[in-house]
Amino acid sequence: MNIGISSVLTDYSTLLKKASELTQDGSLNQISQDITEYKVIYIYGIGHSGLIAKEIELRFNRIGIPCRV
């Protein structure tokens, strides 16, 4: 298998495992509940993290959760 493809698959596998852990211990539910209770969510980032923050802002605003970067 191509090394690049293998690396991507490993990364996605790790992300899925971490997401599964959050779901099992209830953390994800608590985070979701907290997010919906805030009047505005502020996200900070520099460089590439700033671009990701902007993407999160767009997605949250689209579903009605006020968010600022």
Buried (B, 14 or more C-beta within 10 A) or exposed (E): EEEEEEEEEEEEEEEEEEEEEBEEEEEBEEEEEEEEEEEEBEBEBEEEEEEEBBEBBEEBEEEEBEBEB
